[in-house]
Amino acid sequence: MARYTGPVCRLCRREGMKLFLKGARCYSEKCAIEKRNFPPGQHGKARKPKIVGYGLQLREKQKAKRYYGVPEIQFRNLFEKAARQKGVTGENLLAMLERRLDNIVFKIGFGTSRAMSRQLVRHGHIAVNGNKVDIPSYIVRPNDVVEIREKSKQNSAIQAALDATAHLPAPNWIEVDRQNLKARLLANPKREDLVQIKLEEQLIVELYSK
């Protein structure tokens, strides 16, 4: 399935919560959820369906996919990897999603949104352990160092993103050196460190386990 390229505020309205897909706008009064917190479409205001069972499971999966910007095939593959690992499958899945390179770049403030961070990775601005990595789905491991490549440090878009995210705290499982534009993953994130939104990962596990 192709990546969604439409207006992302519709996705937040469909899920009924902020998915933080549009950078600084999500923290302002211009956010669509602040102004129109009802589903998009002609009958959005009148639509109040009761969602149960499969519908709840599907909504949680869609919410997670949209939050992280991951297409269905990649998401399903990550779930299957999580299911093969030791521990709780849902927590393993969220930990891998959090450790995707595009998400790490966003978390440490090099990009104002995951979409921008994904673009920075694809355009070759990011290095992991000194080597250029242009694959957004690359899974970062503990002690890996993620940094802006030397030739990209003066990039105007990156500098603007750093200014826009200066007030946002970094996760406690990532050590960030904003002066040198690098960060190191200290450890795998724990469940309480994961996800900025309310997400019930067990519903996703139940959906894929049918």
Secondary structure by P-SEA (a helix, b strand, c coil): cccccccaaaaaaaacccccccccccccccccccccccccccccccccccccaaaaaaaaaaaaaaaacccaaaaaaaaaaaaaccccaaaaaaaaaaacaaaaaaaacccccaaaaaaaaaaccccccccccccccccccccbbbbccccccccaaaaaaaaaacccccccccccccccccccccccccccccccccccaaaaaaaaac
